[in-house]
Amino acid sequence: MNQKQKKNLVRIIVAAVLMIALAYAPLAGLPRFLAYLVPYFIIGYDILYKAGKGLRNRRAFDESLLMAIATLGAMALAVYEDGDYTEAIAVMLFYQVGEWFQAYAVGRSRRDISELMDIRPDYANLQQADGSLEQVDPYEVEIGSIIVVKPGEKIPLDGVVVEGTSSLNTVALTGEALPREAGAGDEVLSGCVNINGLLKIRTTKEFDESTASRILEMVEDASSRKSKSEDFISKFARVYTPIVVYAALALAFLPPLVRLWGMGLAPEWGTWIYRALTFLVISCPCALVVSIPLSFFAGLGGASRQGVLVKGSNYLETLAEVDTVVFDKTGTLTKGVFQVNAIHTDKLNREELLHLAAHVERYSTHPIAESLRNAFGHEADGCQVEEVEEIAGQGIRARVNGKTVCVGNARMMESLGARWHECDEAGTMIHVAVEGEYAGHIIIADVVKEHAHEAIRALKRNGIKKTVMLTGDNCKSADKVAADLQLDEVYSQLLPQDKVARVEELLQQKKTGKLAFVGDGINDAPVLARADVGIAMGALGSDAAIEAADVVLMDDDPLKISVAQRIARKTLRIVRQNIWFSIGVKVLVLMLGAIGFANMWAAIFADVGVMVLAVLNAVRAMFVPKSVLQANENSRSLSDVAAA
């Protein structure tokens, strides 16, 4: 609770106590009126000021004007009739109670987003030429500089660790509570907190381009993108408020005039003015104007807590309606890291074949060479590797322990005259020949992400009708991944423009629902922008993909897509509940008030009571259902066990 909220709470309590005390005070006439003005002005001075300011600026028709007219009118009627000023003070008091709940809920939601905003680093420890440290503004650090991050400090700029090891708290970026280990050679992102070790980092980006700055920029932009519901409520309030003011005026004057001039009856001005004031209080659109934006704001905050950055409430609304999800393959459903999947030998045993291939690829920086070295794992075994020669477009030839070993593609085998053969296994075939004779082949393939299977199942449970994969990879690899993950459709060997064309076709086929595209690479940026809602992998994704996307998964976990959609749908449900509940109660009490069956206390419930209930309902959007979190946690555990 901030200082303003504390101050308002004190005002509410003081006004309430005074109002109750005065009800038992033996006062009458002018002293009674003056005594009741004290709690009235304590609780309502700011509303009266806003109403006056609105009139002065010719923007009068808002809820402050409605409250001011209703309460001042009620006070005037009390002076004229029975001296009961309680209703006027109660209207203002309960209105302020509703406002307080709204402020508290907004503050709570802001705090969740503020935790994300808290990733902003205040300074960087820049290492000087003589080894000393100078604390500077992160904006002043150039690419390639060495910065030192001490335990407990935030990493100020993206970079690569050149010295030291530590655990990093990434929860503000990814929502993942488990610390991440970082050591020399590892890439680290700004906004993470260094937990225990001293790290020296060579910066790879300027502060403006670093992860923390870009996330903060996206969060700041998010509030400016409003949903259709919010736009509707804003337009509705602009038209609705003047109408109810004129309707209240008509209710106050027309019936008495008709009674006086048309029916020859007593006009009963007090009765009809009281009904008009009750009508004004009931018709105040506070519940709608406050709770709808608050619901979306709470939804954005709840998604942030789960490591999902949604760039605006309009995208939250679209995400809730998605029934088709299209995935990129590499980096999205797979890790984008090659791994040895199979070893098929003709003459040697499997270990010896892998041993020779890893040694021949010893000096190569190609990802495939790295996967062979990782799979072998005993590179420093004393073998002699010499006369290493890379043959362009074919592979590498080297002498290992005196034998000539060739590792490469089919073209290399044919040039050697080695009798290689095809394999049904999906993936890239690496052939090995020893002294010109074919020795076998090794299958290298990308690795499916640990949570990819459960991510697809969770989306199906969410009611997603179709899952599609678009990839530039070859048919065999794409079909294997699609079959493994049980995707509905797969299209392979696509260029970026082909992916856009496929998404266009899928959009044309759709009659209902929305289409989401999930990708990570720079080649995915056009498709991310074309889809109804684009979802990017934030940690591994390219800058262009993150810029083009509407939703960013900060930890690259595809399982978060279903969580984000559940949050979006829950938010939309709450918005609809609040709209129907608010309008329903108001219409009912308005009709009762117009014919004299609803007094000011009923009006207070119809306005402030409904607003408080709607605000409390909106706050629920901040929380993800425990069943969803538990299901995901169970899935993660099973996937981790399977991976182990």
C-alpha positions as CSV (number, residue, x, y, z in Angstrom):
1,M,0.0,0.0,0.0
2,N,1.5,3.3,-1.0
3,Q,1.3,6.6,0.8
4,K,-1.7,7.9,-1.2
5,Q,-3.6,4.7,-0.6
6,K,-2.9,4.9,3.2
7,K,-4.0,8.5,3.2
8,N,-7.3,7.7,1.4
9,L,-7.9,4.8,3.8
10,V,-7.5,7.1,6.7
11,R,-10.0,9.6,5.1
12,I,-12.5,6.8,4.6
13,I,-12.2,5.6,8.2
14,V,-12.4,9.1,9.7
15,A,-15.4,10.0,7.5
16,A,-17.2,6.8,8.4
17,V,-16.6,7.2,12.1
18,L,-17.8,10.8,12.0
19,M,-20.9,9.9,10.1
20,I,-21.8,7.2,12.6
21,A,-21.1,9.5,15.6
22,L,-23.2,12.3,14.2
23,A,-26.1,10.0,13.7
24,Y,-26.3,9.8,17.5
25,A,-25.4,13.5,18.2
26,P,-28.2,15.7,19.6
27,L,-27.9,18.3,16.9
28,A,-30.5,20.1,14.8
29,G,-30.8,22.9,12.3
30,L,-27.8,24.8,11.1
31,P,-25.3,23.2,13.7
32,R,-26.4,19.7,12.4
33,F,-25.9,20.8,8.8
34,L,-22.5,22.3,9.5
35,A,-21.4,19.2,11.5
36,Y,-22.3,16.9,8.6
37,L,-20.4,19.0,6.1
38,V,-17.2,18.0,7.9
39,P,-17.2,14.3,7.0
40,Y,-18.7,15.2,3.6
41,F,-15.8,17.4,2.7
42,I,-13.3,15.0,4.2
43,I,-14.4,12.2,2.0
44,G,-15.5,14.2,-1.1
45,Y,-13.3,17.3,-1.5
46,D,-11.2,15.7,-4.3
47,I,-14.3,14.6,-6.2
48,L,-15.9,18.0,-6.0
49,Y,-12.6,19.5,-7.2
50,K,-12.4,17.1,-10.1
51,A,-16.0,17.9,-11.1
52,G,-15.3,21.6,-10.9
53,K,-12.1,21.2,-12.9
54,G,-14.0,19.2,-15.5
55,L,-16.6,22.0,-15.9
56,R,-13.9,24.6,-16.2
57,N,-12.2,22.6,-18.9
58,R,-15.5,21.7,-20.7
59,R,-15.0,18.0,-20.0
60,A,-17.7,17.8,-17.5
61,F,-19.4,14.5,-18.2
62,D,-17.6,12.0,-16.1
63,E,-18.3,10.0,-12.9
64,S,-16.9,12.8,-10.7
65,L,-19.7,15.1,-12.0
66,L,-22.3,12.5,-11.4
67,M,-21.1,11.9,-7.9
68,A,-20.9,15.7,-7.2
69,I,-24.5,16.4,-8.5
70,A,-26.0,13.4,-6.7
71,T,-24.4,14.1,-3.3
72,L,-24.9,17.9,-3.4
73,G,-28.5,17.3,-4.5
74,A,-29.0,14.9,-1.7
75,M,-27.6,17.4,0.8
76,A,-29.9,20.1,-0.6
77,L,-32.9,17.8,-0.3
78,A,-32.0,16.9,3.3
79,V,-31.9,20.6,4.1
80,Y,-35.3,21.0,2.5
81,E,-36.9,17.9,3.9
82,D,-35.8,15.9,7.0
83,G,-32.2,16.8,7.8
84,D,-30.9,13.3,7.0
85,Y,-27.5,13.9,5.4
86,T,-26.4,10.3,5.8
87,E,-27.3,9.3,2.3
88,A,-25.3,12.0,0.7
89,I,-22.2,11.2,2.7
90,A,-22.7,7.4,2.2
91,V,-22.8,7.8,-1.6
92,M,-19.5,9.7,-1.5
93,L,-18.0,7.3,1.2
94,F,-18.8,4.1,-0.7
95,Y,-17.6,5.6,-4.0
96,Q,-14.3,6.3,-2.3
97,V,-14.2,2.8,-1.0
98,G,-14.6,1.5,-4.5
99,E,-11.9,3.9,-5.7
100,W,-9.6,2.6,-3.0
101,F,-10.1,-1.0,-4.0
102,Q,-9.4,-0.1,-7.6
103,A,-6.2,1.7,-6.6
104,Y,-5.1,-1.2,-4.5
105,A,-5.8,-3.7,-7.2
106,V,-3.9,-1.6,-9.8
107,G,-1.0,-1.2,-7.4
108,R,-0.9,-5.0,-6.9
109,S,-0.9,-5.6,-10.6
110,R,1.7,-2.9,-11.2
111,R,3.9,-4.5,-8.6
112,D,4.0,-7.7,-10.6
113,I,5.0,-5.7,-13.7
114,S,7.4,-3.6,-11.6
115,E,9.3,-6.8,-10.7
116,L,9.9,-7.0,-14.5
117,M,10.7,-3.3,-14.6
118,D,13.1,-3.9,-11.7
119,I,15.5,-5.5,-14.2
120,R,16.7,-2.0,-15.1
121,P,20.3,-1.8,-14.0
122,D,21.4,1.5,-12.4
123,Y,25.1,1.3,-13.2
124,A,27.9,-0.8,-14.7
125,N,31.4,-1.6,-13.2
126,L,33.6,-0.8,-16.2
127,Q,37.1,-2.2,-16.0
128,Q,39.8,0.3,-16.9
129,A,43.1,-0.4,-18.7
130,D,45.0,-0.5,-15.3
131,G,42.5,-3.1,-13.9
132,S,40.7,-0.6,-11.7
133,L,36.9,-0.4,-11.7
134,E,34.8,2.7,-12.5
135,Q,31.1,2.8,-11.8
136,V,29.5,4.4,-15.0
137,D,26.1,4.8,-16.5
138,P,25.3,1.7,-18.6
139,Y,24.6,4.0,-21.6
140,E,28.3,4.9,-21.6
141,V,29.6,1.3,-22.0
142,E,30.7,0.4,-25.5
143,I,30.5,-2.9,-27.3
144,G,33.6,-5.1,-26.4
145,S,34.2,-3.4,-23.0
146,I,34.9,-5.6,-20.0
147,I,32.5,-5.1,-17.1
148,V,32.6,-6.7,-13.7
149,V,29.4,-7.9,-12.0
150,K,29.7,-8.5,-8.3
151,P,27.5,-10.9,-6.2
152,G,24.0,-9.3,-5.7
153,E,24.3,-7.0,-8.7
154,K,22.3,-7.0,-11.9
155,I,24.0,-7.7,-15.1
156,P,23.7,-4.3,-16.9
157,L,24.4,-5.3,-20.5
158,D,24.2,-8.4,-22.7
159,G,27.6,-10.1,-23.1
160,V,29.8,-13.2,-22.8
161,V,31.5,-14.3,-19.6
162,V,35.3,-14.2,-20.0
163,E,36.2,-15.0,-16.4
164,G,34.5,-16.4,-13.3
165,T,31.5,-18.7,-12.6
166,S,28.3,-18.0,-10.8
167,S,24.6,-18.8,-10.4
168,L,22.2,-16.3,-12.1
169,N,18.7,-15.5,-10.9
170,T,16.7,-15.2,-14.1
171,V,13.2,-15.1,-12.5
172,A,12.5,-11.5,-13.5
173,L,13.2,-12.3,-17.1
174,T,11.9,-15.8,-17.5
175,G,9.7,-16.6,-14.5
176,E,11.9,-19.6,-13.9
177,A,12.8,-19.9,-10.2
178,L,15.7,-22.3,-10.7
179,P,19.1,-20.4,-10.9
180,R,21.1,-20.8,-14.1
181,E,24.8,-21.6,-13.9
182,A,27.1,-19.4,-16.0
183,G,30.8,-19.7,-16.7
184,A,33.5,-18.6,-19.2
185,G,32.2,-18.6,-22.7
186,D,28.5,-18.5,-21.7
187,E,26.3,-15.8,-23.1
188,V,24.5,-13.8,-20.3
189,L,21.5,-11.4,-20.6
190,S,21.1,-8.0,-18.9
191,G,18.5,-8.0,-16.1
192,C,19.7,-11.3,-14.6
193,V,21.0,-11.0,-11.0
194,N,24.4,-12.4,-10.1
195,I,23.9,-14.6,-7.0
196,N,27.3,-15.6,-5.7
197,G,30.4,-15.4,-7.9
198,L,32.4,-12.6,-9.5
199,L,31.9,-12.4,-13.3
200,K,33.9,-10.5,-15.9
201,I,31.8,-10.0,-19.0
202,R,32.7,-8.8,-22.5
203,T,29.7,-6.7,-23.7
204,T,28.2,-7.7,-27.0
205,K,25.5,-5.1,-27.2
206,E,25.0,-1.5,-26.2
207,F,22.6,-0.7,-23.4
208,D,19.8,0.4,-25.7
209,E,20.0,-2.9,-27.6
210,S,20.4,-5.1,-24.5
211,T,17.7,-7.4,-23.3
212,A,16.6,-5.4,-20.3
213,S,16.2,-2.2,-22.2
214,R,14.2,-3.9,-25.0
215,I,11.9,-5.6,-22.5
216,L,11.2,-2.4,-20.6
217,E,10.4,-0.6,-23.9
218,M,7.9,-3.3,-24.8
219,V,6.3,-3.2,-21.4
220,E,5.9,0.5,-21.6
221,D,4.3,0.2,-25.1
222,A,1.9,-2.5,-23.9
223,S,-0.4,-0.2,-22.0
224,S,-1.0,1.9,-25.1
225,R,-2.4,-1.0,-27.1
226,K,-6.0,-1.3,-26.0
227,S,-8.4,-4.2,-26.6
228,K,-11.6,-3.9,-28.5
229,S,-13.5,-4.2,-25.2
230,E,-11.5,-1.3,-23.7
231,D,-12.1,0.8,-26.8
232,F,-15.8,0.1,-26.6
233,I,-16.0,1.0,-23.0
234,S,-14.1,4.3,-23.5
235,K,-16.5,5.3,-26.4
236,F,-19.5,4.0,-24.5
237,A,-18.6,6.1,-21.4
238,R,-18.2,9.3,-23.6
239,V,-21.7,8.8,-25.0
240,Y,-23.4,7.2,-22.1
241,T,-22.6,9.8,-19.3
242,P,-24.1,12.9,-21.0
243,I,-27.2,10.8,-21.9
244,V,-27.8,9.8,-18.3
245,V,-27.3,13.4,-17.1
246,Y,-29.9,14.7,-19.5
247,A,-32.2,11.7,-18.6
248,A,-31.9,12.6,-14.9
249,L,-32.8,16.2,-15.7
250,A,-35.8,15.0,-17.6
251,L,-36.8,12.7,-14.7
252,A,-36.5,15.6,-12.3
253,F,-38.6,18.2,-14.3
254,L,-40.9,16.5,-16.8
255,P,-43.1,14.4,-14.4
256,P,-43.7,17.3,-12.0
257,L,-44.6,19.6,-14.9
258,V,-46.9,17.0,-16.5
259,R,-48.6,16.5,-13.1
260,L,-48.9,20.2,-12.6
261,W,-50.0,21.4,-16.0
262,G,-51.4,18.2,-17.6
263,M,-53.1,16.4,-14.7
264,G,-53.8,19.3,-12.2
265,L,-52.0,17.4,-9.4
266,A,-49.4,18.6,-7.0
267,P,-46.0,18.5,-8.7
268,E,-44.1,16.7,-5.8
269,W,-40.8,18.3,-6.8
270,G,-38.9,16.7,-3.9
271,T,-39.9,13.2,-4.8
272,W,-38.9,13.5,-8.4
273,I,-35.7,15.3,-7.8
274,Y,-34.8,12.6,-5.3
275,R,-35.6,9.9,-7.9
276,A,-33.4,11.8,-10.4
277,L,-30.5,11.9,-8.0
278,T,-30.9,8.2,-7.3
279,F,-31.0,7.6,-11.1
280,L,-27.7,9.5,-11.4
281,V,-26.0,7.5,-8.8
282,I,-27.2,4.2,-10.2
283,S,-26.2,5.1,-13.8
284,C,-22.6,6.0,-12.9
285,P,-20.5,3.8,-15.2
286,C,-17.7,3.4,-12.7
287,A,-17.9,-0.4,-12.6
288,L,-17.4,-0.7,-16.4
289,V,-14.9,2.2,-16.8
290,V,-12.7,0.9,-13.9
291,S,-13.0,-2.9,-14.0
292,I,-12.5,-3.6,-17.8
293,P,-9.1,-1.9,-18.2
294,L,-8.1,-3.3,-14.7
295,S,-9.0,-6.8,-15.8
296,F,-6.7,-6.6,-18.9
297,F,-4.0,-4.9,-16.8
298,A,-4.2,-7.7,-14.2
299,G,-4.0,-10.3,-17.1
300,L,-0.9,-8.6,-18.5
301,G,0.6,-8.6,-14.9
302,G,-0.3,-12.3,-14.4
303,A,1.3,-13.3,-17.7
304,S,4.5,-11.3,-16.8
305,R,4.7,-13.3,-13.6
306,Q,4.9,-16.5,-15.7
307,G,7.6,-15.1,-17.9
308,V,5.3,-14.3,-20.8
309,L,5.5,-10.7,-22.1
310,V,2.3,-9.7,-23.9
311,K,2.7,-6.4,-25.8
312,G,-0.9,-5.1,-25.3
313,S,-4.3,-6.1,-24.1
314,N,-5.5,-6.3,-27.7
315,Y,-3.0,-9.3,-28.2
316,L,-4.3,-10.8,-25.0
317,E,-7.8,-10.7,-26.5
318,T,-6.6,-12.2,-29.7
319,L,-4.7,-15.0,-28.0
320,A,-7.8,-16.1,-26.2
321,E,-9.5,-16.7,-29.5
322,V,-6.7,-18.7,-31.1
323,D,-7.7,-22.2,-32.3
324,T,-4.8,-22.8,-34.8
325,V,-1.2,-22.8,-33.8
326,V,1.6,-22.8,-36.4
327,F,5.1,-23.5,-35.3
328,D,8.6,-23.0,-36.8
329,K,10.7,-26.1,-36.1
330,T,14.3,-25.2,-35.3
331,G,14.7,-23.3,-32.1
332,T,10.9,-23.4,-31.4
333,L,10.0,-27.1,-31.1
334,T,13.6,-28.3,-31.3
335,K,16.7,-27.0,-29.6
336,G,18.5,-26.0,-32.7
337,V,21.4,-28.1,-31.4
338,F,22.7,-31.1,-33.4
339,Q,23.1,-34.5,-31.6
340,V,24.3,-37.9,-32.7
341,N,21.1,-40.0,-33.0
342,A,22.4,-43.2,-34.6
343,I,25.7,-45.0,-35.6
344,H,25.5,-47.6,-38.3
345,T,28.8,-49.5,-39.0
346,D,29.9,-51.8,-41.9
347,K,33.4,-52.8,-40.7
348,L,34.3,-51.2,-37.4
349,N,32.5,-51.2,-34.1
350,R,30.3,-48.1,-33.2
351,E,32.8,-46.7,-30.7
352,E,35.7,-46.9,-33.1
353,L,33.7,-45.3,-36.0
354,L,32.7,-42.4,-33.7
355,H,36.3,-42.1,-32.4
356,L,37.7,-41.7,-36.0
357,A,35.0,-39.2,-37.0
358,A,35.5,-37.1,-33.9
359,H,39.2,-36.9,-34.5
360,V,39.0,-36.0,-38.1
361,E,36.6,-33.2,-37.2
362,R,38.8,-32.0,-34.3
363,Y,39.6,-28.6,-35.8
364,S,36.3,-27.8,-37.4
365,T,34.0,-25.2,-36.0
366,H,30.9,-26.6,-37.8
367,P,27.9,-27.5,-35.5
368,I,28.0,-31.0,-36.9
369,A,31.7,-31.4,-35.9
370,E,30.9,-30.1,-32.4
371,S,28.1,-32.7,-32.0
372,L,30.6,-35.5,-33.0
373,R,33.2,-34.3,-30.5
374,N,30.5,-34.0,-27.8
375,A,29.3,-37.5,-28.5
376,F,32.8,-39.1,-28.4
377,G,33.9,-37.2,-25.2
378,H,37.5,-38.6,-25.0
379,E,39.3,-36.4,-27.5
380,A,42.5,-36.2,-25.5
381,D,43.3,-39.9,-25.9
382,G,46.8,-39.5,-27.4
383,C,45.8,-40.3,-31.0
384,Q,47.9,-38.7,-33.8
385,V,45.8,-36.6,-36.1
386,E,47.7,-35.0,-39.0
387,E,47.5,-33.8,-42.6
388,V,44.0,-32.5,-41.9
389,E,42.4,-31.2,-45.2
390,E,39.0,-29.8,-45.8
391,I,37.6,-30.6,-49.2
392,A,35.0,-27.9,-50.1
393,G,31.5,-29.2,-50.5
394,Q,32.5,-32.7,-49.5
395,G,34.0,-33.1,-46.0
396,I,37.3,-33.5,-44.2
397,R,40.2,-35.9,-44.8
398,A,42.9,-36.5,-42.2
399,R,45.5,-39.2,-41.1
400,V,44.5,-40.7,-37.7
401,N,47.2,-43.0,-36.2
402,G,48.7,-43.4,-39.7
403,K,45.4,-44.3,-41.5
404,T,43.7,-42.0,-44.0
405,V,40.1,-41.3,-42.8
406,C,37.6,-39.4,-44.8
407,V,34.5,-38.0,-43.1
408,G,31.9,-36.3,-45.3
409,N,28.8,-36.5,-47.5
410,A,27.8,-38.9,-50.3
411,R,29.7,-36.9,-52.9
412,M,33.0,-37.5,-51.0
413,M,32.3,-41.2,-50.8
414,E,31.7,-41.4,-54.6
415,S,34.9,-39.5,-55.3
416,L,36.7,-42.1,-53.2
417,G,34.9,-45.0,-54.9
418,A,33.6,-46.1,-51.5
419,R,30.4,-48.1,-51.7
420,W,28.0,-46.2,-49.4
421,H,24.3,-46.9,-49.0
422,E,21.1,-45.0,-48.0
423,C,19.6,-45.1,-44.5
424,D,16.0,-44.8,-43.5
425,E,16.9,-42.9,-40.3
426,A,15.9,-39.2,-40.4
427,G,18.7,-36.7,-40.1
428,T,22.0,-35.7,-41.7
429,M,24.1,-38.7,-42.8
430,I,27.9,-38.3,-42.1
431,H,29.8,-41.0,-44.0
432,V,33.2,-42.4,-42.8
433,A,35.7,-44.2,-45.1
434,V,39.0,-45.7,-43.8
435,E,41.8,-46.2,-46.4
436,G,39.2,-45.7,-49.2
437,E,36.8,-48.3,-47.9
438,Y,33.3,-47.5,-46.6
439,A,33.2,-48.0,-42.8
440,G,29.7,-46.7,-41.9
441,H,27.8,-43.6,-41.2
442,I,26.6,-41.5,-38.3
443,I,23.1,-39.8,-38.2
444,I,23.1,-36.3,-36.8
445,A,19.8,-34.6,-36.0
446,D,18.3,-31.8,-34.1
447,V,16.9,-32.5,-30.7
448,V,13.2,-32.0,-29.7
449,K,12.8,-29.7,-26.7
450,E,12.1,-31.4,-23.4
451,H,8.7,-29.8,-23.0
452,A,7.6,-29.8,-26.6
453,H,5.4,-32.9,-26.4
454,E,3.6,-31.7,-23.3
455,A,3.3,-28.2,-25.0
456,I,1.3,-29.8,-27.9
457,R,-0.8,-31.9,-25.5
458,A,-1.6,-28.8,-23.3
459,L,-2.7,-26.8,-26.4
460,K,-5.0,-29.7,-27.4
461,R,-6.4,-29.6,-23.9
462,N,-7.0,-25.9,-24.4
463,G,-9.2,-26.7,-27.4
464,I,-6.7,-25.9,-30.2
465,K,-8.1,-27.5,-33.3
466,K,-5.1,-27.6,-35.5
467,T,-1.3,-27.7,-35.0
468,V,1.0,-27.1,-38.0
469,M,4.8,-27.0,-38.5
470,L,6.5,-24.9,-41.2
471,T,10.2,-25.5,-41.7
472,G,13.0,-25.0,-44.2
473,D,14.4,-28.4,-43.3
474,N,14.2,-31.5,-45.5
475,C,11.1,-33.7,-45.6
476,K,12.5,-36.6,-43.7
477,S,13.7,-34.6,-40.7
478,A,10.5,-32.5,-40.6
479,D,8.2,-35.6,-40.9
480,K,10.0,-37.3,-38.1
481,V,9.6,-34.3,-35.7
482,A,6.0,-33.8,-36.7
483,A,5.2,-37.5,-36.2
484,D,7.0,-37.5,-32.8
485,L,5.1,-34.5,-31.6
486,Q,1.8,-35.7,-33.2
487,L,1.3,-32.4,-35.1
488,D,-1.7,-32.3,-37.5
489,E,0.1,-30.9,-40.6
490,V,3.7,-30.3,-41.6
491,Y,5.2,-28.4,-44.6
492,S,9.0,-28.7,-45.2
493,Q,11.7,-27.1,-47.4
494,L,10.1,-23.7,-47.2
495,L,11.8,-20.4,-47.7
496,P,10.6,-17.4,-45.6
497,Q,8.3,-16.2,-48.4
498,D,6.9,-19.7,-48.6
499,K,6.0,-19.7,-44.9
500,V,4.1,-16.4,-45.3
501,A,2.2,-17.9,-48.3
502,R,1.3,-21.0,-46.2
503,V,0.1,-18.9,-43.3
504,E,-2.0,-16.8,-45.8
505,E,-3.6,-20.0,-47.0
506,L,-4.4,-21.2,-43.5
507,L,-5.9,-17.7,-42.7
508,Q,-8.1,-17.9,-45.8
509,Q,-9.3,-21.4,-44.9
510,K,-10.4,-20.2,-41.4
511,K,-14.0,-19.2,-40.8
512,T,-13.8,-18.8,-37.1
513,G,-11.0,-18.4,-34.5
514,K,-7.6,-16.9,-34.8
515,L,-4.2,-18.2,-35.9
516,A,-1.0,-17.9,-33.9
517,F,2.5,-18.4,-35.3
518,V,5.4,-19.3,-33.0
519,G,9.0,-18.7,-34.2
520,D,12.4,-17.6,-33.2
521,G,14.6,-16.8,-36.2
522,I,15.0,-13.7,-38.3
523,N,13.4,-15.6,-41.2
524,D,10.3,-15.9,-39.0
525,A,9.8,-12.1,-38.7
526,P,7.5,-11.7,-41.8
527,V,5.3,-14.6,-40.6
528,L,5.1,-13.4,-37.0
529,A,3.9,-10.0,-38.3
530,R,1.4,-11.6,-40.7
531,A,-0.3,-14.0,-38.2
532,D,-3.2,-12.9,-36.1
533,V,-0.9,-13.1,-33.1
534,G,2.9,-13.7,-33.3
535,I,4.7,-15.5,-30.5
536,A,8.5,-15.3,-30.3
537,M,11.1,-17.1,-28.3
538,G,12.7,-14.3,-26.2
539,A,15.9,-15.9,-25.0
540,L,17.1,-17.5,-28.3
541,G,15.1,-15.6,-30.7
542,S,16.5,-13.0,-33.1
543,D,16.0,-9.3,-32.5
544,A,13.8,-9.0,-35.6
545,A,11.6,-11.9,-34.4
546,I,11.1,-10.4,-31.0
547,E,10.3,-7.0,-32.5
548,A,7.8,-8.4,-34.9
549,A,6.1,-10.6,-32.3
550,D,3.1,-9.7,-30.2
551,V,3.9,-12.1,-27.4
552,V,7.4,-13.0,-26.2
553,L,8.2,-16.2,-24.2
554,M,11.2,-15.1,-22.0
555,D,12.5,-18.7,-21.4
556,D,11.8,-20.2,-24.8
557,D,9.6,-22.9,-23.2
558,P,6.8,-23.7,-25.7
559,L,4.8,-25.0,-22.7
560,K,4.2,-21.4,-21.7
561,I,2.0,-20.9,-24.8
562,S,-0.8,-22.8,-23.2
563,V,-0.4,-21.0,-19.9
564,A,-0.5,-17.6,-21.7
565,Q,-3.7,-18.7,-23.5
566,R,-5.3,-19.8,-20.2
567,I,-4.5,-16.4,-18.7
568,A,-5.9,-14.6,-21.8
569,R,-9.1,-16.7,-21.7
570,K,-9.6,-16.2,-18.0
571,T,-9.1,-12.4,-18.5
572,L,-11.7,-12.4,-21.2
573,R,-14.2,-14.4,-19.1
574,I,-13.7,-11.9,-16.2
575,V,-14.3,-9.0,-18.6
576,R,-17.5,-10.4,-19.9
577,Q,-18.7,-11.3,-16.4
578,N,-18.1,-7.7,-15.3
579,I,-19.8,-6.2,-18.3
580,W,-23.0,-8.4,-18.0
581,F,-23.1,-8.1,-14.2
582,S,-22.6,-4.3,-14.1
583,I,-25.1,-3.5,-16.9
584,G,-27.6,-6.1,-15.6
585,V,-27.7,-4.7,-12.0
586,K,-27.8,-1.1,-13.2
587,V,-30.6,-1.7,-15.7
588,L,-32.7,-3.5,-13.0
589,V,-32.2,-0.8,-10.3
590,L,-32.6,2.0,-12.8
591,M,-36.1,0.7,-13.7
592,L,-36.9,0.3,-10.0
593,G,-35.6,3.8,-9.2
594,A,-37.5,5.5,-12.0
595,I,-40.8,4.1,-10.7
596,G,-39.9,4.8,-7.0
597,F,-39.0,1.3,-5.8
598,A,-35.3,1.9,-5.3
599,N,-33.9,4.4,-2.8
600,M,-30.5,6.0,-2.5
601,W,-29.1,2.9,-0.7
602,A,-30.1,0.6,-3.5
603,A,-28.4,3.2,-5.8
604,I,-25.2,3.0,-3.8
605,F,-25.2,-0.8,-4.2
606,A,-25.9,-0.6,-7.9
607,D,-23.0,1.8,-8.4
608,V,-20.3,1.4,-5.7
609,G,-21.2,-2.1,-4.6
610,V,-21.1,-3.4,-8.2
611,M,-17.9,-1.5,-8.8
612,V,-16.2,-3.1,-5.7
613,L,-17.4,-6.6,-6.7
614,A,-16.3,-6.0,-10.3
615,V,-12.8,-4.8,-9.2
616,L,-12.4,-7.8,-6.9
617,N,-13.4,-10.0,-9.8
618,A,-10.9,-8.3,-12.0
619,V,-8.1,-9.0,-9.6
620,R,-8.6,-12.7,-10.2
621,A,-7.0,-12.2,-13.7
622,M,-3.6,-11.8,-12.0
623,F,-3.6,-15.4,-10.8
624,V,-3.0,-18.5,-13.0
625,P,-5.2,-21.4,-12.0
626,K,-3.3,-23.8,-9.7
627,S,-4.4,-26.7,-11.7
628,V,-2.6,-25.3,-14.8
629,L,0.6,-24.6,-12.9
630,Q,0.5,-28.0,-11.3
631,A,-0.1,-29.8,-14.6
632,N,2.8,-28.0,-16.2
633,E,5.0,-28.6,-13.2
634,N,4.2,-32.4,-13.4
635,S,4.9,-32.3,-17.1
636,R,8.2,-30.6,-16.6
637,S,9.2,-33.2,-14.0
638,L,8.3,-36.1,-16.3
639,S,10.1,-34.5,-19.2
640,D,13.2,-33.8,-17.1
641,V,13.2,-37.4,-15.9
642,A,12.8,-38.7,-19.4
643,A,15.7,-36.4,-20.6
644,A,17.9,-37.6,-17.8
